[in-house]
Structure formats: C-alpha cells, structure tokens
Amino acid sequence: MDMTEKIVNRKFIAAILFILSILFTACAASVRNSSPVASTSEQTLSYPAQEYKIRAGDQLDIKFFYNPELNEQVIVRPDGRISLQLAHEVTSAGLTPAELTDFLTKTYASELNKPEITVIVRSFGGQMVFVDGEVNKPGMLNRVAPMTVLQSLSQAGGVKDTAERKEILIIRRGLDNKPVVLMVNIEKVLDGTETSQDLNLLPFDIVYVPKSSIANINLWVDQYIRKNIPINAGTGFYYNLTTNQTQ
C-alpha cells in the first residue's frame, strides 16, 4: 500500500469515527432529556375501575324467569347489535349488563306481564391487546383473563436483544377516546425493584417495544455506511460497533 492510499484510509477512518462520535453524543443527550416514567399510582388514577361494558364478540345469555321459551344465547355482532324474539334488533355494545337488562325489561313490558329478565355475559370477545416492535412474535393476543405487560411480552415470545427495555410504551384509549401513552421500565420489574410498573393491560392496548439506541446506531451504520461505502475493499479495516474495537 503506497503513501497516498494510507493517507486516504486514515482520512476515511477519521471521518467514520467522527460520525459515530456525533451519533453517540446525540443518543446520550436524548436519554438525558427523556421524560421520566410516570408513577404507577399516577397511571392507575387516570383509569379508574369501571363496570364492564358489553363489546362486539361477547356471548350473552338472555334469561326470562317466567317465560323460559324466550331464553336465548346470542353473540354480539360486529355492528354491536343482537337479534331477539319480539324485541328484534337491539343495540347492546357499549351498555353494561345491568343497562341492557333494564332496556330489555322495558321493551318486553309491552309483550309480557311483568317480565323478569337477566343478562349474563357468558364469554368475552373483543378483549384483544396488540404487541409490536422488538419482540419475537408481534401480533394480536386474546386477553381472556387479566394480563400484565410482562405477561403480554412473554406470550409474544419475549423481547429481542435489540429492545429498549427501559422505555416500553403502552398506547391506550383515554377516557375521551384520545390515545394516551404510558412508559414502563420492564427492567425494574424483572429485577424486583419496582414491580408496580408491570401494569394491567386494558382491551385494545398496544404494547410497543422500541429499538435500543445502540440497535438504531447499528442499523444506521449498516444501511448508510456498510452497504454504501466499501469499508473492507482492500483496506483491511473495519469497525466493530458492538465491541468498539478496530480490527
């Protein structure tokens, strides 16, 4: 290798290291300026426990105490309605079982003498949550029982090595149906220092696991440097970002 090639290689290496130093500085600054994770008590207070409301996909038992011939088992359609004898089309999604019972009692009062009706939610549909990002099996999970963030990640095959475990995002519908983002540090759950951050998920919650800073830098280097600049082309040089070693 002549002197000209050595000078070019040194300038190229210096340029790459300069770019990487800028990236690391930017990442460090973003971590220092990131918003702190809201406490579990603050998050919980924003979502008080509410009486269950019927959803599309729920299976309902409609029982008439004195008129068992009218008993029915129905599934709430995607449009939120059910079809019943005498009452025909009834909108049930969004109502509590008690509200639907009261509505049916008033509706059947014109057909029956003092109807006694009970609505039972036999099985629950529409209880899915979604897990995306740096997990091994992203997709929809059926929430058939109470589910926490850690349980959802387990069902999604666990997080990848490239995951940012300290800033897992929970995106859910707020009380005004506007999206609200909560941040969870799952490392504190795993080491037992703050297990209260393992929040219970609500239907339609989205659990998003972002890439870690080092994973984003590796991706940038791979896309914009390794695949576009022939680092190894006759120079005998490459930079291992993971171990910070020149080889």
JODAJO-V248110 format. One record per pair of residues at least 12 apart in sequence whose ideal C-beta (glycine too) atoms are under 8 Angstrom apart, sorted by the first residue. I is the first residue (numbers start at 1). J is the second residue. Records with the same first field share a line. If there is no record, write none. Layout:
# JODAJO-V248110
I->J + J
This chain:
# JODAJO-V248110
9->235 + 237
12->235
13->237 + 239 + 246
16->225 + 231 + 239
17->239
19->225
20->217 + 221 + 239 + 241
23->217 + 220
24->217
27->213 + 216 + 217
30->213
31->213
34->167
35->183
37->167 + 183 + 184 + 185 + 197
38->182 + 183
40->196 + 197 + 199
41->196
43->182 + 199
44->199
46->174 + 175 + 180
47->172 + 175 + 202
51->96 + 98
52->96 + 97 + 121
53->93 + 94 + 95 + 96
54->76 + 92 + 93 + 94 + 95 + 96 + 97 + 100 + 121
55->76 + 93 + 124 + 125 + 126 + 127 + 203
56->76 + 77 + 78 + 79 + 80 + 93 + 125 + 126
57->75 + 76 + 78 + 124 + 125 + 126
58->75 + 76 + 121 + 123 + 124 + 125 + 126
59->73 + 74 + 75 + 76 + 121 + 122 + 123 + 125
60->73 + 74 + 75 + 76 + 82 + 92 + 100 + 119 + 120 + 121 + 122
61->73 + 118 + 119 + 120 + 122
62->74 + 84 + 104 + 117 + 118 + 119
63->117 + 118 + 119 + 120
64->108 + 112 + 115 + 116 + 117
65->116 + 117 + 118
66->112 + 114 + 115 + 116
67->112 + 115
70->85 + 86
72->84 + 85
73->122
75->125
76->92 + 93 + 125
80->92 + 93 + 94
81->93
84->104
86->108 + 111
87->104 + 107 + 108
90->103 + 104 + 107
97->119 + 120 + 121
98->119
100->119
101->117 + 118 + 119
104->117 + 119
105->117
124->144
126->203
127->142 + 143 + 144 + 203
128->140 + 141 + 142 + 143 + 203 + 204
129->141 + 143 + 147 + 152 + 201 + 202 + 203 + 204 + 205 + 206 + 207
130->204 + 205 + 206 + 207
131->152 + 153 + 155 + 156 + 206 + 207 + 209
132->206 + 207 + 208 + 209
133->163 + 207 + 208 + 209 + 210 + 211
134->159 + 160 + 162 + 163 + 164 + 209 + 210 + 211 + 212 + 215
135->153 + 156 + 157 + 158 + 159 + 160 + 163 + 209
136->156 + 157 + 158 + 159 + 160
137->155 + 156 + 157
138->156
139->156
141->155 + 156
143->201 + 203
146->200
147->200 + 201
148->198 + 199 + 200 + 201
149->168 + 170 + 184 + 186 + 189 + 197 + 198 + 199 + 201 + 207
150->186 + 189 + 190 + 198
152->201 + 207
153->168 + 186 + 207 + 209
156->207
159->186 + 209
160->209
162->211 + 212 + 215 + 218
163->209 + 210 + 211 + 212 + 215
164->209 + 210 + 211 + 212 + 213 + 215
165->185 + 186 + 187 + 190 + 209 + 212
166->185 + 186 + 187
167->183 + 185 + 210
168->183 + 184 + 185 + 186 + 207 + 208 + 209 + 210
169->181 + 182 + 183 + 184 + 206 + 207 + 208 + 209 + 210
170->182 + 183 + 184 + 199 + 201 + 205 + 206 + 207 + 208
171->205 + 206 + 208
172->202 + 204 + 205 + 206
173->202 + 204
182->199
184->197 + 198 + 199
185->197
186->198
214->241 + 242
217->241
218->241 + 242
221->241
